[in-house]
Amino acid sequence: KAMATDSSVGAELWAGGVGGAAGVFVGQPFDMVKVRMQVMGSSAFSGPLDCLWKTVHAEGITGLYRGLLPPVINSFLLNAVVFGAYGHGQQLIGPARLSHESKTFWAGSYAGLVSVAALVPFDHVKCQLQVDRAGGG
């Protein structure tokens, strides 16, 4: 198999980002129902389907996508980093005499390491802001 090129790593960044964003778009209505059920509880809804129905009735279909932008951006960036780092990891391994499984393992491990290094600082800031706003810090 040919070694990954810089343009293929760029394509993997884009594919990862778009795939992550699409996943959030599909899952957002379920997440919205979950969050409303957690926050408002049984005093407002008799169950998830009741929450879904009342939301669509009161706010339209767009109500199911309230708060969509932050998770789309987060998922786009996370998946872009993981896919891009995986492609870069494959590029670094190159034509080494390893089995396909070993190359996949090492490229995946590299992607995990890069994604943690890139994303943990942002997650730490998010957690600090959540605690500060709750009066805990």
C-alpha positions as CSV (number, residue, x, y, z in Angstrom):
1,K,0.0,0.0,0.0
2,A,1.2,3.5,-0.7
3,M,2.4,5.7,2.0
4,A,0.0,8.5,3.1
5,T,0.6,11.9,1.6
6,D,0.1,15.3,3.0
7,S,-3.0,15.7,0.9
8,S,-4.4,12.5,2.1
9,V,-3.9,13.6,5.7
10,G,-5.7,16.8,4.9
11,A,-8.5,14.7,3.4
12,E,-8.7,12.6,6.5
13,L,-8.8,15.8,8.7
14,W,-11.8,17.0,6.6
15,A,-13.5,13.6,6.5
16,G,-13.1,13.2,10.3
17,G,-14.5,16.6,10.9
18,V,-17.5,16.3,8.6
19,G,-18.2,12.8,9.9
20,G,-18.1,14.0,13.5
21,A,-20.4,16.9,12.7
22,A,-22.9,14.7,10.9
23,G,-23.0,12.3,13.9
24,V,-23.9,15.2,16.2
25,F,-26.6,16.4,13.8
26,V,-28.2,13.0,13.7
27,G,-27.9,12.5,17.5
28,Q,-28.9,16.0,18.6
29,P,-32.6,15.4,19.0
30,F,-31.9,12.4,21.3
31,D,-29.5,14.5,23.3
32,M,-31.9,17.3,23.6
33,V,-34.6,15.0,24.9
34,K,-32.2,13.4,27.4
35,V,-31.1,16.8,28.7
36,R,-34.6,18.1,29.0
37,M,-35.7,15.0,30.8
38,Q,-32.7,15.3,33.2
39,V,-33.3,19.0,33.9
40,M,-37.1,19.2,33.9
41,G,-37.9,15.7,34.9
42,S,-41.2,14.0,35.4
43,S,-42.9,17.2,36.5
44,A,-42.8,18.4,32.8
45,F,-42.9,15.2,30.8
46,S,-44.4,11.7,31.3
47,G,-41.5,10.2,29.3
48,P,-39.1,10.7,26.3
49,L,-41.8,10.5,23.7
50,D,-43.9,13.1,25.6
51,C,-40.8,15.4,25.7
52,L,-40.2,14.9,22.0
53,W,-43.9,15.6,21.1
54,K,-44.2,18.7,23.4
55,T,-41.0,20.1,22.1
56,V,-41.9,19.7,18.4
57,H,-45.5,21.0,19.1
58,A,-44.2,24.1,21.0
59,E,-41.0,24.9,19.1
60,G,-41.2,23.0,15.8
61,I,-38.6,20.6,14.5
62,T,-35.9,23.3,15.0
63,G,-36.5,23.0,18.7
64,L,-34.9,19.6,18.6
65,Y,-31.7,21.3,17.4
66,R,-31.5,24.0,20.0
67,G,-27.8,24.2,21.2
68,L,-26.5,22.4,18.2
69,L,-23.5,24.6,17.4
70,P,-21.1,23.9,20.3
71,P,-21.3,20.1,20.1
72,V,-20.9,20.3,16.3
73,I,-17.8,22.4,16.6
74,N,-16.4,20.1,19.3
75,S,-17.1,16.9,17.4
76,F,-15.8,18.4,14.2
77,L,-12.5,19.3,15.8
78,L,-12.1,16.1,17.8
79,N,-12.8,13.8,14.9
80,A,-10.6,15.9,12.6
81,V,-7.7,15.6,15.0
82,V,-8.2,11.8,15.4
83,F,-8.5,11.1,11.7
84,G,-5.7,13.4,10.7
85,A,-3.4,12.1,13.4
86,Y,-4.1,8.5,12.3
87,G,-3.2,9.4,8.7
88,H,-0.1,11.1,9.9
89,G,0.8,8.1,12.1
90,Q,0.5,5.9,9.0
91,Q,2.7,8.3,7.2
92,L,5.3,8.2,10.0
93,I,5.3,4.3,10.0
94,G,5.7,4.3,6.2
95,P,6.8,1.1,4.6
96,A,8.1,-0.4,7.9
97,R,8.2,-4.2,8.0
98,L,5.2,-4.6,10.3
99,S,2.0,-6.5,9.9
100,H,-1.1,-4.6,8.9
101,E,-2.5,-5.1,12.4
102,S,0.7,-3.7,14.0
103,K,0.7,-0.7,11.7
104,T,-3.0,-0.1,12.5
105,F,-2.2,-0.4,16.2
106,W,0.7,2.0,16.2
107,A,-1.1,4.6,14.0
108,G,-4.2,4.4,16.2
109,S,-2.1,4.7,19.4
110,Y,-0.4,7.8,17.9
111,A,-3.8,9.2,17.0
112,G,-5.0,8.7,20.6
113,L,-1.9,10.3,22.0
114,V,-2.1,13.3,19.7
115,S,-5.9,13.8,20.3
116,V,-5.4,13.7,24.1
117,A,-2.6,16.2,24.0
118,A,-4.6,18.5,21.7
119,L,-8.0,18.3,23.5
120,V,-7.4,17.8,27.2
121,P,-6.4,21.5,27.8
122,F,-9.7,22.6,26.3
123,D,-11.7,20.0,28.3
124,H,-9.9,21.2,31.5
125,V,-10.9,24.8,30.8
126,K,-14.5,23.7,30.2
127,C,-14.6,21.8,33.5
128,Q,-13.2,24.8,35.3
129,L,-15.8,27.1,33.9
130,Q,-18.6,24.6,34.9
131,V,-17.3,24.5,38.4
132,D,-16.8,28.2,38.7
133,R,-20.3,29.0,37.4
134,A,-21.7,26.6,40.0
135,G,-19.9,28.5,42.8
136,G,-17.5,25.6,43.5
137,G,-14.3,27.5,42.6
